Amino acid sequence: MTRYLRRQPQISGRKEGIASSVPEPPSPPGPARPAQPRWRPNEEQLAILEDFYKQGTPTSQENIDTITELLRHRGPAELNKVYSWFQNKKSRDKRKRRRIEEGAGTSGSFAIATTVAFQSSAASSGKLSSWMREQKKRRTRKKNMRDFSSCR
């Protein structure tokens, strides 16, 4: 057990620091710097971000710089926030696709609504057929890998 020195008032002939086995309460955990406010792109900025995302623009440093400059003409935007938006959007889309693939195992109207919403958004962007082809390829690859591993 650790001993801490607590400062006690001086009482006739005693020293100021008295050893105590009572631990001092830890300081409350807190961020080293204050939290930044969340960036919420306005409608114009969001439309620009969505357009670049649908075009399949890679998230290279130059592209993010260019997009950030475009967004700054329509409101506040920071480089790291724009980069994070693209990463989060990619992650959300992946999760949505996974839910659609596993939709048969999920019961309820949520899976149906999610599937319909995603398919309608994909159809409007013209990517539904390519997306479906890609999913079929993945299923075939998985099946072939299972068949191959069972032969060993």
C-alpha positions in Angstrom: 0.0 0.0 0.0 1.3 3.4 -0.9 1.7 6.0 1.8 0.9 9.6 1.1 1.9 12.7 3.0 -1.0 14.9 4.0 -0.5 18.4 5.2 -1.8 18.7 8.8 -2.0 21.8 10.9 1.0 22.0 13.2 0.2 20.8 16.8 2.7 21.5 19.6 6.0 20.1 18.5 4.8 17.8 15.7 6.1 18.0 12.2 3.9 19.4 9.4 3.8 16.3 7.2 2.3 13.2 8.8 2.3 9.8 7.0 -1.1 8.5 6.3 -2.2 5.2 4.8 -5.4 6.7 3.4 -5.0 7.2 -0.3 -5.9 10.5 -1.8 -8.7 10.4 -4.3 -7.5 10.3 -7.9 -7.9 13.4 -10.0 -10.9 13.2 -12.4 -10.0 12.0 -15.8 -10.4 14.6 -18.5 -9.3 15.4 -22.0 -5.9 17.0 -22.3 -7.5 19.6 -24.6 -11.1 20.8 -24.8 -13.4 18.9 -27.1 -14.0 20.4 -30.5 -17.6 21.1 -31.6 -18.9 18.6 -34.1 -18.8 19.6 -37.8 -22.2 19.4 -39.5 -22.0 20.2 -43.2 -24.8 22.3 -44.5 -27.0 21.1 -47.4 -24.8 22.6 -50.1 -21.7 21.0 -48.6 -23.4 17.7 -48.1 -24.5 17.7 -51.8 -20.9 18.3 -52.9 -19.6 15.6 -50.6 -22.2 13.1 -51.8 -21.4 13.9 -55.5 -17.7 13.3 -55.0 -18.4 10.1 -53.1 -20.7 8.8 -55.8 -18.1 9.5 -58.4 -15.7 7.3 -56.5 -13.2 10.0 -55.9 -10.2 8.4 -54.0 -9.4 10.0 -50.7 -5.9 11.2 -51.6 -4.4 14.2 -49.9 -4.7 16.3 -53.1 -8.4 15.4 -53.6 -9.3 16.1 -50.0 -7.5 19.5 -50.2 -9.5 20.4 -53.3 -12.8 19.2 -51.9 -12.1 21.1 -48.6 -11.4 24.3 -50.6 -14.7 23.9 -52.5 -16.6 23.4 -49.2 -15.0 26.4 -47.6 -16.7 28.7 -50.2 -20.0 27.4 -48.8 -19.3 27.4 -45.1 -16.7 26.2 -42.5 -14.8 23.1 -43.3 -11.6 21.5 -42.1 -9.3 19.1 -43.8 -9.4 16.4 -41.2 -13.2 16.6 -40.9 -13.7 16.2 -44.6 -11.3 13.2 -44.6 -13.3 11.7 -41.7 -16.6 12.2 -43.5 -15.4 10.1 -46.4 -14.1 7.4 -44.1 -17.4 7.3 -42.1 -19.5 7.3 -45.3 -17.5 4.4 -46.6 -18.0 2.5 -43.4 -21.8 3.3 -43.3 -22.2 2.0 -46.8 -20.3 -1.2 -46.1 -22.4 -1.8 -43.0 -25.6 -1.1 -45.0 -24.5 -3.6 -47.7 -23.7 -6.2 -45.1 -27.2 -5.8 -43.6 -28.7 -6.3 -47.0 -26.6 -9.4 -47.6 -27.7 -10.8 -44.2 -31.2 -9.5 -44.7 -32.6 -13.0 -45.1 -31.4 -13.9 -41.6 -32.9 -10.7 -40.1 -36.5 -10.6 -39.4 -38.8 -7.6 -39.3 -39.6 -4.6 -41.5 -36.3 -2.9 -40.8 -34.3 -5.2 -43.0 -36.9 -4.8 -45.8 -37.0 -1.1 -45.4 -33.2 -0.9 -45.4 -32.9 -3.1 -48.5 -35.5 -1.1 -50.4 -34.0 2.2 -49.4 -30.5 1.1 -50.4 -31.6 -0.4 -53.7 -33.6 2.7 -54.6 -30.6 4.9 -53.8 -28.2 2.6 -55.7 -30.6 2.4 -58.7 -30.9 6.2 -58.8 -27.1 6.4 -59.0 -26.9 3.7 -61.7 -24.7 1.4 -59.5 -27.2 -1.3 -58.6 -26.3 -3.7 -61.4 -22.6 -3.4 -60.8 -23.1 -3.8 -57.1 -25.2 -6.9 -57.6 -22.5 -8.4 -59.9 -19.9 -7.7 -57.3 -22.0 -9.4 -54.6 -22.5 -12.4 -56.8 -18.7 -12.7 -57.4 -18.1 -12.5 -53.7 -20.6 -15.3 -52.9 -19.1 -17.4 -55.6 -15.6 -16.9 -54.3 -16.7 -17.8 -50.7 -18.4 -20.9 -52.0 -15.4 -22.0 -54.0 -13.1 -21.4 -50.9 -15.4 -23.5 -48.8 -15.4 -26.3 -51.4 -11.7 -26.1 -51.7 -11.1 -26.2 -47.9 -13.4 -29.3 -47.5 -11.3 -31.2 -50.1 -8.1 -31.0 -48.0 
